[in-house]
Amino acid sequence: MKEETKKSLQAWQTNAKFWDEAMGDRSNEFHREVVRPYVTQLLEPKKGDFILDVACGNGNYAAYLACKGVRVVAFDYASELLTLAKKRQHAYLDQIEFVQADATDLDSLLTLKRDRPYHKAVSNMAIMDISEIEPLFQALYQLLDDEGIFVFATQHPCFVTLTDRYMTAHQYQGEAIAGQPVLQTYYHRSLQDIFQTIFKYGFVVDGFRESCFRDPEHPEIIVVRARKRG
Ligand SMILES: C[S@@+](CC[C@H](N)C(=O)[O-])C[C@H]1O[C@@H](n2cnc3c(N)ncnc32)[C@H](O)[C@@H]1O
């Protein structure tokens, strides 16, 4: 594992218990009201779907999908979070396979290949936590079926940052939830950088939302649907 990934992993391992307790079974208000509705709208999960949950955290969204009759492979690089996810989502383990994989490592991602391609992939609020995103898009192109889509929600890079730089990719330390044990690393990318990566690896964008929390004029997240080009 690359040094940068190791550094970010260490923070998620340390914060795992705090994160799981803060999200509980229902996730927080931000996830419930800002993230999930738009992700679900663009993902359109339905019974019989086979979906990859990228950077699944404590597995709440995987469980939500399982309730809809979806089979899920949910991965994260933080073993501590996966242990808590398996415990919290024990009622759904016949439908959800929790596995450890690193989203910055192509070989690791390709271990997520199963006996059939995924119909869809989803990622809630993790793209800004992943130190390098090119391997993820490269792998998803191989893991998804020909009609496959990848829906992700991530911090709006224009409105949510702790620095005054926009165009240049950079990293900074911050808190996902107030009071977490240690700060984590955020990886800022401009919209242009995010979209160029999507296009570079064979996807087009056919769905896009900006979602607000407390301030209706300043969206905190973007939700993107990337679809495999035929
Ligand atoms: C803000 S949390 C979101 C968790 C979950 N998707 C949710 O919405 O509750 C970000 C997640 O990204 C995971 N993550 C960050 N970098 C990763 C990587 N390189 N590979 C796999 N998971 C990663 C973290 O462990 C953490 O679970």
The ligand as an ORCA input file, in Angstrom:
! r2SCAN-3c Opt
* xyz 0 1
  C     -17.110      9.505      4.897
  S     -16.930      7.766      4.971
  C     -18.367      7.217      4.094
  C     -18.761      5.811      4.465
  C     -20.076      5.330      3.841
  N     -19.999      5.289      2.397
  C     -21.225      6.178      4.297
  O     -21.779      6.922      3.484
  O     -21.587      6.103      5.477
  C     -15.610      7.464      3.854
  C     -15.196      6.017      3.745
  O     -14.185      5.886      2.756
  C     -13.328      4.823      3.131
  N     -12.098      4.925      2.313
  C     -11.264      5.992      2.196
  N     -10.236      5.680      1.368
  C     -10.442      4.409      0.933
  C      -9.719      3.531      0.078
  N      -8.560      3.905     -0.465
  N     -10.229      2.310     -0.151
  C     -11.393      1.911      0.433
  N     -12.092      2.688      1.288
  C     -11.630      3.927      1.532
  C     -13.170      5.067      4.633
  O     -12.670      3.952      5.316
  C     -14.621      5.404      5.010
  O     -15.353      4.260      5.340
*
